[in-house]
Amino acid sequence: MSLPRCALLWARLPAGRGAGPRAAPCSALRALVGSFPGASGRVPCLAASSSASGGSKAPNTSLFVPLTVKPQGPSADGDVGAELTRPLDKNEVKKILDKFYKRQEIQKLSADYGLDARLFHQAFISFRNYIMQSHSLDVDIHIVLNDICFTHVDDLFPFFLRHAKQIFPVLECKDDLRQISDLRRPPNWYPEARAIQRKIIFHSGPTNSGKTYHAIQRYLSATSGVYCGPLKLLAHEIFEKSNAAGVPCDLVTGEERLTVEPEGKQATHVSCTVEMCNVATPYEVAVIDEIQMIRDPARGWAWTRALLGLCAEEVHLCGESAAIDLVTELLYTTGEEVEVQKYERLTPISVLDRALESLDNLRPGDCIVCFSKNDIYSVSRQIEIRGLESAVIYGSLPPGTKLAQARKFNDPNDPCKILVATDAIGMGLNLSIRRIIFYSLIKPSINEKGEKELEPITTSQALQIAGRAGRFSSHFKEGEVTTMHRDDLALLKEILNRPVDPIQAAGLHPTAEQIEMFAYHLPETTLSNLIDIFVDFAQVDGQYFVCNMDDFKFSAELIQHIPLSLRVRYVFCTAPINKKQPFVCSSLLQFARQYSRNEPLTFAWLRRYIKWPLLPPKNIKDLMDLEAVHDVFDLYLWLSYRFIDMFPDSSFVRSLQKELDVIIQEGVHNITKLIKISESHKLLNLEPSGSQSRLPGASKSPARRTRGTKTGNKAAEPPSPSDKELPLASRLVQQGLLTADMLKQLQKEWLTQRPEQGKEKVGTRRKKKDPNSD
């Protein structure tokens, strides 16, 4: 072989390119890459991408997860490169690769092609492993490595770049991904709404000002209408109110569809949760309630979509004045003017100059607002000790139970005159409250980055909760607000007197179609990682932000190993679940697994899965387990409207859920008794682990995905009055907390330890008596 053996490669290089001195190494390298087979000649660098898309920020490359490129095994045709040249000396190859890695020109050119220091290092490690571990290499790279002494180490760069694009496919399609994730100009996403000239009326005012009432009156008088609310409870309330007024109205929530017309015909009016509104159906009037939630870090996108997309001649917005400027600004881009109607509170409300300080000072009509379940339990127990009865409302209770507790508290003939609640009372429930008492002003919250924060409640939150006192339709025509602790009162007054900060931005959310297009370009990337890359690449106008998608990513990671199509996986991940509930998380996993096997989740299967029938709760842990089962029923119903064939028994499951609601209501009615039992269990150290849960798969960590075991969480019954006369040992045996054998063992240990303790005490006394002893 008379010619240098790398001539096969050099023959493809531009004229003048050779082994001589390199005056401009980077430009020469670019020429080499341009002449490489399959290379486009253009440099898809980050800077170029940024300028092409209007100066967008460089992507966060830590989100790019490298794919695995397996080393080549022995070839059926043999090692052609070795036959043309000679076998490679792996020690020499390693030296060549190390020299390549350290070349500044190589690092600089790699950066031009989108490989920052982090990606360059990862790509090189993968490239080196591929070269060193392959039994045989492609002919061209084998020849270059063999003849590197005749050429230059830079000649490896085209092969390195090709490998880098294999493990980081995002490098090839950054411009396309930026275009797909371009979330600027969202009004253009709704051509049907832009085709009509909508009239926008903003009903602005505090809680109990009648703003929603006036919007609903217009809704009821219209020939067709849609109400969009933030909660199922509110959607149900408008659904019932509309039909009671003789206006046929359907109900649409994530878990429920109710039609009132015969044969399932669509009614002229519909009441729905805001996520479920149909932006393609024309209406005369649309009502969007609590429009200030357009800023919500997780759900704000739903209000943005309704605001920009609803096809209604009149759109009535109800909410805080803090949203007026943003809404006006957003609708200015659509050419729509906003008419603002302001309302004043219908009944007076005052902040008291004294804190409650003691639960002995409670009066009928008081509502103590807590921001944790533990505080709910503690306060309820202390109220019961004082001989008072209280109703309890918190977020994870089923809607039916919340309504039952509200009716109990509102009933003037019921002995229950005190309410203990979380901020769940802020909207969705009509309550007859005279005085709001903040047990604490510190509330856990999730910021836009998905991080948990403990901060004082905002002015908006304080006004929303305080405004529940002295409502126009309640027994109390004047409202009062105070705190439990004296030290909090000054802070509460300061919070309530602050001006509400104007809302700065509205939420947006990627659609299934956008994620599908991302997946087309990055087929080997997990859904969770696709979301991260989408959010990082996304470009938004100044009035918008991309909503936090941590819950979506949590579900995506949970079911990642289950074989599902991307669209189905996306739907499962949008299912609303409480990720703090292990049983709910494991149920999502089990449902997805059944779906992937093409096994319908029947009513009989679900009964076996949850171990129905379920017993009334005996302690707080049992009550929480039942709430989790209720959430699982919600999950089934939610999925049944997306996958009818695979979740076929929604009507039966709904009936079962109503039965469970009654059981939970009974438990909440006796909540102080459950708290008392739970406290006694803690004192006796009977709640050490989550294994006592009666639910299958309710392990501490859903990621373990362990099968549930029948542990039988049998709680001890509370002692009867006559039992108190018995010795403690006899009572513990009766309650099943001790056995006869355990008592004998305890007696032996006690007798063994007692003489030794006696000797120690005697020795101690002697030392005290003799001050001269050493």
Buried (B, 14 or more C-beta within 10 A) or exposed (E): EEEBBBBBBBEEBEEEBEBEEBEEBBEBBBBBBBBBEEBEEEBBBBEBBBEBBEEBEEBEBEBBBBBEEEEBEEBEEEBBBBEBBEEBEEEEBEEBBEEBBEBEBBBEBBBBBBBBEEBBEBBBEBBBBBBEEBEBBBBBBBBBBBBBEBBBBBBBBBBBBBBBBBBBBBBBBBEBBBBBBBBBEBBEBBEEBBEEEBBBBBBBBBBBBBBBBBBBEBBBEBEBBBBBBBBBBBBBBBBEBBBEEEBBBBBBBBBBBBBBEEEEEEBBBBBBBBBBBBBEBEBBBBBBBBBBBBBBBBBBBBBBBBBBBBBBBBBBBBBBBBBBEBBBEBBEBBEBEBEBEEBEBBBEBEBBEEBBEEBEEBEBBBBBBBBBBEBBBBBBBBBBEEEBBBBBBBEBBBBBBBBBBBEBBBEEEEEBBBBBBBBBBBBBBBBBBBBBBBBBBBBEBBEBEBEEEEEBBBBBBBBBBBBBBBBEEBEBEEBBBBBBBEEBBEBBBEBBEEEBEEBEBBBBBBEEEBBBBBBEBBEEBBBBBBBBBBBBBBBBBEBBBBBBBBBBBBBBBBBBEBEBEBEBBBBBBBBBBBBEBBBBBBBBBBBBBBBBEEEBBBBEBBBEBBBEEBEBBBBBBBBBBBBBBBBBBBBBBBBBBBBEEBBBBBEBBBEBBEEBBEBBBBBBBBBBBBBBBBBBBEEEEBBEEBEBBBBBBBBEEBEEBBEBEEBEBEBBEEBEEEEEEEEEBEBBBBBEBBEEEEBEEEEEEEEEEEEEEEEEEEEEEEEEEEEEEE
